[in-house]
Amino acid sequence: MSNNYTRHVLASKKEQLTADYKTRNPNYKTHKGMDFIDDAGKCIIVAVADGTVESCRNDVIGVDHTYNTAGNYVRIKHPNGTYTRYLHLKTGSVCVKAGQTVKAGDKLGIMGETGDSYGVHLHFDVCVNGEYVDPLPYLTGAKGFGTSDHAPTPSAPADPADLRKGDKVALSKAPLYAASTSSKKANTVTGTYYIHSDGIINGRIRITTPKGCADCTGWVNAADCKVDKPSNPAPTQTAALKVGDKVRVRNGALTYSGTRLASWVYDAVFDVQQVGTSADKDYIVIGLNGQVTAGMRAADLSKV
Ligand SMILES: [Zn+2]
């Protein structure tokens, strides 16, 4: 089962709701968040948006309905002052520290059942000015966290393979989501720009002027970009990888779906767990110790 979220709290993006926020279900009148299990069975919890880890806990063992009700958790402060929490994480799985900055999609830990929990699940909540508000609009993209990913309704993304870092793109009246450092005030950009980072993040790409990073222009819908001149060929070669091969991730590479990866990923050696799907031969699943880490493109992996 799929959901219509544009932001995610699970690496698999297959959040399956098990208990809703209080206003939507009379059975959960006191429930201040949304509970999820992972429809893909991977159970890797990720940051919903960019922010800073405000606090976390990693040493609660087992179920505790009275004292440590949150269990092991991560609390993140986002740029607009909104907080998100991820509760009941597996003991010892929390892989971030207080004060650490995180990006949307960075791994926080593994789903568990510590604290006031009945069965393995993630409790996710959103706090604004001391009130636990409905998390749903934040997951669908209707509300934001003060990060550049705030977009009301991303349109259908173009094929990610068509857009690579350095590609020259022509834009005709593309609406601008967030002008970062540019003095440009217009809501619409036209002309020729370059793609700033590989892949598509929630249906959008970051564009820049020819001067590059220091003069970033902003984010536009991938669907509004027409590739004018590709800088590097799209990764179409058939994967020469087999299940069980050891690989490293190319520096700066994003996941298959365009999500940023945590920095440690670029130092680690992974096992290839799956090669290709019926739709794409270059789709490669990598992981560690039998756990899935990410779906990647073959071109972003080098054999060790
Ligand atoms: Zn809950």
Boltz pocket constraint, residues with backbone or C-beta under 6 A from the ligand:
constraints:
  - pocket:
      binder: B
      contacts: [[A, 19], [A, 31], [A, 33], [A, 34], [A, 35], [A, 122], [A, 123], [A, 124]]
      max_distance: 6.0
